[in-house]
Amino acid sequence: MSTIQKGVLAALLSNILFGILYLYSDWMKPMGGTEVFAWRMLSMLAGLWLIVFVTHGWQDLFRFVYKVGRDWRKWALIVLPTPILASQFWLFMWGPVNNYGVDIAMGYFLFPLVMVLCGRLFLGEALNRLQWLAVALAAAGVAYELWQTHAFSWVVLWICGTYPVYYLLRRLLCVPALTGLLIDLTLIAPVVLVYLILQPGSMDIITTPSKYWLLIPALGIFSAAAMQLNLHASRLLPVTLFGMLSYSEPALLFALAVVVLKAPINPETLPTYLFIWAALGTVMADGYLKMRRKQRRSSAAQEMGAPV
C-alpha cells in the first residue's frame, strides 16, 4: 500500500470515527449531552496518554515543554484558546441530542471556507479566482439565510467563528497538534471532573454495572483513535488532498443528522445549503486542479532528470 493510500485510509477512518462520536450522546441517553462531553474529555485524555506512551510521543511533548520553558507569556498564549476547544467539544456532544445536529454539520461545512478567508486576512495568503468564488458563494448562502429568517443559528456562528481563532493562534505559536491537544485536555479534565462530582448520581456509574462500563471506555478509544488517525493522515497526504478529504466529515454529519437523528430541515433554508455546498464544490475543484498541476510538474521534472 502506497503512502497516499495509507493517508486516504487514515483520513476516511478518522471521519467515520467522528461520525460515530457524533451519535454517541444519543446512545448514552438518559445521560445528558454535557455529561457525555465531560466523560469524553476524561476518557479521551486517558486514551491519548496511552497512545503517547505506546508510540513514544512523550518525547515530542517534553521537548516542546522544555523549549517553551519559563516563558509565561507564551504559555498564556498557548492556553488562551483552550476554552474555545472545550466549547467546541461540548457543542459536538450536546448539539445532536438538542435538535442542533444539522446546524453543527453546517458549521463544519462553513469552517474550511472561513479558514481560507482567515488565511488571506491574517496570514497574507493569496486567494485565486476559484477560492474567491467559493467565499462569495458561502457569503451568498449566509446572506440568504439572514434575509429569509432574520437570524443565523448561533451554533453555526460559534463553530465557524471561534474555531479559526483556535487554529490561527496555535499555528502562529507553532504548537504541534497532538501536544496542543494533550495540553488542552489536561487543563479541561479537572473542570469536567469537578462537574461530574457535583452532578447528583454522575459518579454512580463507576460502581454500578451498566452499559456505560462499555460505552465510556469506547468513547475514549474512539476519540483518541480519531484524532491520531487524523493527525497521521495530515502527515502522509498533500495538504490539498487532505483538505479535500476533510469535507467528507461534515457531509457525513449532515447525513447522520437527517437520517439517524431525524433532525428537521426547513425547506426555506434549502437555498442556503445549496449556496454553501456549491462553495464547497468550488473549493474541492480548486484543490483537485492544484493537485493535478503539481503532479504534472513532478512528472515533467522527473522526465527531465531534475530533482523533485
Stockholm file with secondary structure:
# STOCKHOLM 1.0

chainA/1-308         MSTIQKGVLAALLSNILFGILYLYSDWMKPMGGTEVFAWRMLSMLAGLWLIVFVTHGWQDLFRFVYKVGRDWRKWALIVLPTPILASQFWLFMWGPVNNYGVDIAMGYFLFPLVMVLCGRLFLGEALNRLQWLAVALAAAGVAYELWQTHAFSWVVLWICGTYPVYYLLRRLLCVPALTGLLIDLTLIAPVVLVYLILQPGSMDIITTPSKYWLLIPALGIFSAAAMQLNLHASRLLPVTLFGMLSYSEPALLFALAVVVLKAPINPETLPTYLFIWAALGTVMADGYLKMRRKQRRSSAAQEMGAPV
#=GR chainA/1-308 SS CCHHHHHHHHHHHHHHHHHHHHHHHHHTTTSCHHHHHHHHHHHHHHHHHHHHHHTTTHHHHHHHHHHHTTCHHHHHHHHTTHHHHHHHHHHHHHGGGGTCHHHHHHHHHHHHHHHHHHHHHHSCCCCCHHHHHHHHHHHHHHHHHHHHHSCCCHHHHHHHHHHHHHHHHHHHTTCCHHHHHHHHHHHHHHHHHHHHHHSTTTTHHHHSCSTHHHHHHHHHHHHHHHHHHHHHHHHHSCHHHHHHHHTHHHHHHHHHHHHTSCCCCCGGGHHHHHHHHHHHHHHHHHHHHHHHHHHHHHHHHHHTTCCC
#=GC SS_cons         CCHHHHHHHHHHHHHHHHHHHHHHHHHTTTSCHHHHHHHHHHHHHHHHHHHHHHTTTHHHHHHHHHHHTTCHHHHHHHHTTHHHHHHHHHHHHHGGGGTCHHHHHHHHHHHHHHHHHHHHHHSCCCCCHHHHHHHHHHHHHHHHHHHHHSCCCHHHHHHHHHHHHHHHHHHHTTCCHHHHHHHHHHHHHHHHHHHHHHSTTTTHHHHSCSTHHHHHHHHHHHHHHHHHHHHHHHHHSCHHHHHHHHTHHHHHHHHHHHHTSCCCCCGGGHHHHHHHHHHHHHHHHHHHHHHHHHHHHHHHHHHTTCCC
//
